[in-house]
Structure formats: structure tokens, C-alpha cells
């Protein structure tokens, strides 16, 4: 009997150890999945933390390179303040783009709206003698009107936002060239006849750093739009519309009116950005800011706003614009060719969208 029971006992011990090992592996996998789930939930709850960490990491890497590997002038107050100036107009337009992308839309015509608004302000103030405090609101109203056209086509014609704004991009560009006759408004003319148009280009000196009022305007605008999106009924309706349009409509939200208002507000913000751009550049050209459409979308995506709507952050967008500025300036100061700057921006967009997809699966 003892000879027959020994093998049985050995097999039983082996099966018990195997089951224990399986439980250990399962517990480890469960713990690992739990950690990933908690991480995704945390990042979904605080989306601004992602671009903030990316910005800090990129500044650290470029600073390390500037100090120890390839000495350059990246780690200076002048360089950082220059980056802030460079991203000011892009950041303002990206704020407008953020509101639209929150509704799961997109606007490819923001650059044309910006330039047309700036040209209207310039022509009225410089050549028609209209006071600046009248010319600027008129230019902003034209920006809001163009946004209203986009909103009507998206809402009532039921045309996808990408197609609508791709079409209006060409329409607005044609109107821009017709209105301006491809002629720029020179800085000397603005300085002589309408110097207040350059208000947001006024500089503030803090040590070796030089800031412009346009950068402060970007921050104030970010706070204002953040308040509108997070502390008002309109903002809650915008988030609900982007998250689930059908549920928003069933809950009593007037989805059509809200969506049109989003495009109008975005147009008004682009009109305000036009005024800032005049001060930033000093002149008004019909061919300036040609890449601002894609630059604004890049800043929004890198800033953590979901292209599928319903989730995003205004301050994340501003950080996204800063990230692009840091990468472009850091690579340029380091002597890297321009095409690698585009390469880096493209990689950032792809990683940001992939991360957004990963975070969306956290709620499924």
C-alpha cells in the first residue's frame, strides 16, 4: 500500500504547487491590470498633467543638451521669453480650435478667419480713418460671422465639419485675396495712422526676459474660456454635446443652437487673435500664418483634447502650444535642420492620439 500511495501523494503535491503558481501569476496580472487601470483613470481625471509632464521633460532634455552635450543659448531667459512670443497667436487660435474639437468637430478655416479679420481692422483703421476702438470690434464681428456660417452649414445642412471648413477655407482664402488684392499693410503705415493696433505688441521687460502684452492676453483668454467651459451652463452643454449628442438632445439641450454658438465664439476668438497678431508681427500680410490651421490642431491634440469630443482642457492646449514651441526652438538652436522639427511635431501628434485612444479604453 505504501508503494502505491507515494506516487499519488507526489502527483497531488505537484498539482497543488501548480495551482498555487497559477494563482500567483493571476494575482500578479490582476495587480498589473489594476495599476494600469488606476493610471488611466488618473490621467483621464487630470488630462492637463500629461502635457505638463511632456513640457517639463522636453525643457529638461533641451536644457541638458544645451549645458553638457551641445552648448547653446537655449537655457536663457531671452530664449524662453522668445518662445512665449512665438506661440502667442497660435495659442489663441488653438483655444478657439479647442472649443470646436470638444464637440467632436474641427475647423480648417481658422487661419483664413484670422487674416481676414486682421485685414479688415487694418484697412478700416489705417486707410479709412476709422478709430481703432471701432475697427477692432468690427473685425471681430466679421470673424464671428464667418464662424456662424460654418456653424449653420455643420448644424442645419448636416455636412461633416471637416468638409464644411475645408470648403470655407478655400472660400475665405479667395475672399481674402479679393479684399486685399494681395497687398500687405506696412508697419510704417500702422505706426503712423493707427498705432493702437500694435497695442498687444508692447513689451514688458523683466531682467533679460522680454514679454509682450499679447502673451498676457493669451493667459487671460485661457482663464476666461476655462471659466465658460467649466463654470457655466453653456460649457456643460458643450461637453455634453461632444460626449453624446443624442443623450444631450434627450436631456433637453438645444444642440443645434449650442453647436452654432460654438463656431461663433471660435470665430470671435480668432478675430481677437487677429488684433494680437498685428501687434505681434507689426504688419498685416494676406499670406502670413499659412500653417496656423495645422499648428492649432497640433497644439490641441498634444494638449490632451480628444478628437472624439467631450474631453479636453484649455490650459492643456496652451501647454501643447508651448511644447511645439519648445521643440521647434530647441531643435533650431541646437542646429537641427527644419525637416526634423516637422518630424518631431508629427511624432508628438501620433503619440498624443495613441495615448488618447488608450485613455478612452479606460472607460469601456
ZIVENTA-V30215 format. One record per backbone hydrogen bond with DSSP energy under -0.5 kcal/mol. CO is the residue of the C=O (numbers start at 0). NH is the residue of the N-H. E is the energy in kcal/mol with one decimal. If there is no record, write none. Layout:
# ZIVENTA-V30215
co,nh,e
CO,NH,E
CO,NH,E
This chain:
# ZIVENTA-V30215
co,nh,e
0,4,-2.0
1,5,-1.2
2,6,-0.7
3,7,-0.9
4,8,-2.5
5,9,-2.1
6,10,-2.5
7,11,-2.3
8,12,-2.3
9,13,-2.2
10,14,-2.5
11,15,-2.3
12,16,-2.4
13,17,-2.4
14,18,-2.6
15,19,-2.3
16,20,-2.5
17,21,-2.5
18,22,-2.3
19,23,-2.1
20,24,-2.6
21,25,-2.7
22,26,-2.6
23,27,-2.3
24,28,-2.8
25,29,-2.8
26,30,-2.6
27,31,-2.7
28,32,-2.9
29,33,-2.5
30,34,-2.2
31,35,-2.3
32,36,-2.6
33,37,-2.4
34,38,-2.4
35,39,-2.8
36,40,-2.6
37,41,-2.4
38,42,-2.4
39,43,-2.2
40,44,-2.0
41,45,-2.0
43,46,-0.5
45,48,-1.4
46,49,-1.0
46,50,-0.7
47,51,-1.8
48,52,-2.2
49,53,-2.4
50,54,-2.6
51,55,-2.4
52,56,-2.6
53,57,-2.7
54,58,-2.5
55,59,-2.3
56,60,-2.6
57,61,-2.5
58,62,-2.3
59,63,-2.7
60,64,-2.3
61,65,-2.2
62,66,-2.0
63,67,-2.5
63,68,-0.7
64,68,-0.9
64,69,-2.9
65,71,-0.9
73,75,-1.9
75,79,-2.0
76,80,-2.3
77,81,-2.0
78,82,-2.0
79,83,-1.9
80,84,-1.9
81,85,-2.4
82,86,-1.7
84,87,-0.9
86,90,-2.8
87,91,-1.9
88,92,-2.4
89,93,-2.4
90,94,-1.7
91,95,-1.5
92,96,-2.3
93,97,-2.3
94,98,-1.5
95,99,-1.3
96,100,-2.7
97,101,-2.1
99,102,-1.3
99,104,-1.7
100,103,-2.1
101,309,-2.9
108,112,-2.3
109,113,-2.2
110,114,-2.1
111,115,-2.6
112,116,-2.3
113,117,-2.1
114,118,-2.7
115,119,-2.3
116,120,-2.3
117,121,-2.6
118,122,-3.0
119,123,-2.3
120,124,-2.4
121,125,-3.0
121,126,-0.6
122,126,-1.3
122,127,-1.7
123,129,-2.8
130,133,-1.7
130,134,-2.7
131,135,-2.6
133,137,-1.7
134,138,-2.3
135,139,-2.3
136,140,-2.5
137,141,-2.1
138,142,-1.8
139,143,-2.5
140,144,-2.4
141,145,-2.3
142,146,-2.0
143,147,-2.1
144,148,-2.0
145,149,-1.9
146,150,-2.5
147,151,-2.6
148,152,-2.2
149,153,-2.3
150,154,-2.7
151,155,-2.5
151,156,-1.2
152,158,-1.5
159,163,-2.5
160,164,-2.6
161,165,-1.6
162,166,-2.1
163,167,-2.8
164,168,-1.7
165,169,-1.2
166,170,-2.1
167,171,-3.4
168,172,-2.1
169,173,-2.2
170,174,-2.4
171,175,-2.5
172,176,-2.2
173,177,-2.3
174,178,-2.9
175,179,-2.3
176,180,-1.8
176,181,-0.5
179,182,-1.6
183,185,-0.6
184,283,-2.1
185,189,-1.8
186,190,-2.7
187,191,-1.9
188,192,-2.5
189,193,-2.1
193,196,-1.8
194,197,-1.8
195,198,-1.6
197,200,-2.0
198,201,-1.8
199,213,-1.9
201,212,-1.9
203,205,-0.6
203,210,-3.1
205,208,-2.0
208,205,-2.5
210,203,-3.6
211,214,-1.1
211,215,-1.1
212,216,-2.3
213,217,-2.0
214,218,-1.8
215,219,-2.5
216,220,-2.8
217,221,-2.4
218,222,-2.1
219,223,-2.4
220,224,-2.9
221,225,-2.3
222,226,-2.3
223,227,-2.2
224,228,-2.3
225,229,-2.0
226,230,-2.4
227,231,-0.5
227,234,-0.9
231,235,-1.8
232,236,-2.3
233,237,-2.1
234,238,-2.2
235,239,-2.4
236,240,-2.6
237,241,-2.0
238,242,-2.2
239,243,-2.6
243,247,-2.4
244,248,-2.2
245,249,-2.4
246,250,-1.5
247,252,-2.1
248,251,-1.4
252,254,-1.7
253,257,-2.4
254,258,-2.6
255,259,-2.4
256,260,-2.2
257,261,-1.8
258,262,-1.6
259,263,-2.0
260,264,-2.8
261,265,-2.3
262,266,-2.0
263,267,-2.4
264,268,-2.4
265,269,-2.1
266,270,-2.1
267,271,-2.2
268,272,-2.6
269,273,-1.5
270,274,-1.3
271,275,-1.9
272,276,-2.5
273,277,-1.6
274,278,-1.5
275,279,-2.3
276,280,-2.8
277,281,-2.6
283,184,-2.9
284,287,-1.3
288,291,-1.1
290,294,-2.4
291,295,-2.4
292,296,-1.7
293,297,-2.6
294,298,-2.3
295,299,-2.2
296,300,-2.6
297,301,-2.7
298,302,-1.8
299,304,-1.8
300,303,-1.6
305,308,-1.6
310,305,-2.7
312,316,-1.6
313,317,-2.0
314,318,-2.3
315,319,-2.3
316,320,-2.3
317,321,-2.0
318,322,-2.4
319,323,-2.1
320,324,-2.3
321,325,-2.9
322,326,-2.6
323,327,-2.7
324,328,-2.7
325,329,-3.0
326,330,-2.5
327,331,-2.1
328,332,-3.1
329,333,-1.6
330,335,-2.9
331,334,-1.4
336,339,-1.1
336,340,-0.7
337,340,-1.1
337,341,-1.6
338,342,-1.9
339,343,-2.4
340,344,-2.2
341,345,-2.5
342,346,-2.2
343,347,-2.2
344,348,-2.0
345,349,-2.2
346,350,-2.6
347,351,-2.4
348,352,-2.4
349,353,-2.4
350,354,-2.4
351,355,-2.1
352,356,-2.2
353,357,-2.0
354,358,-2.4
355,359,-2.2
356,360,-1.4
358,361,-1.1
359,362,-1.2
360,363,-1.0
